[in-house]
């Protein structure tokens, strides 16, 4: 079953964002969720991991293609990043409604735009371009954290900002390593990125499962 269809089944129906009365967990509690608590909605956790992992797979493919000066592969990877972002947005929309899905896609497009610009600038040795890309990515991290924390009280803004800031730092490290030919360093970063992407996916899955217990299990 396709990921999008799986999440629509889990959601049951499209839900509009509503007001929340639950108390938000602390950033520390949220960070510990994926490490010490069994998944309460295993199918949702697996689906979220697959979706978010796809993001780093395709951005990595793009960086390698740019480094190799393979325009065709770079274009294919870029299209795959966008397609994956649309899947994630559809998943969000299946729980929170189409407007939330559309906003998610806009935010993910901003993230990808920053990662792509950082990759291209690094390949060209454009220091000013790299600095601008990182500034744009930092702004985007704040916007992502604000948006998702406002939709779900189980996703504290400070914790989300920390999670995505780390993700951006890993992108930056990986891109630099790929462009410099540091394959050993990139492999280590890649391992860290995969584990951290699982942490992000699990945080979202756990937050959604708590917010919509009748729809996510």
Buried (B, 14 or more C-beta within 10 A) or exposed (E): EEBBEBBBEBBEEBBEEEEEEEEBBEBEBBBEBBEEEEBBBEBBBBBBBBBBBBBBBBBBBBBBBBBEEEEEBBEBBBEBBBEBBBBBBBBBBBBBBBEBBEBBBEBBBBBBBBBBBBBBBBBEEBEEBBEBBBEBBBEBBBBBBBBBBEBBBBBBBEBBBBBBBBBBBBBBBBBBBBBEEBEEBBEBBBEBBBEBBBBBBBBBBBBBBBBBEEBBE
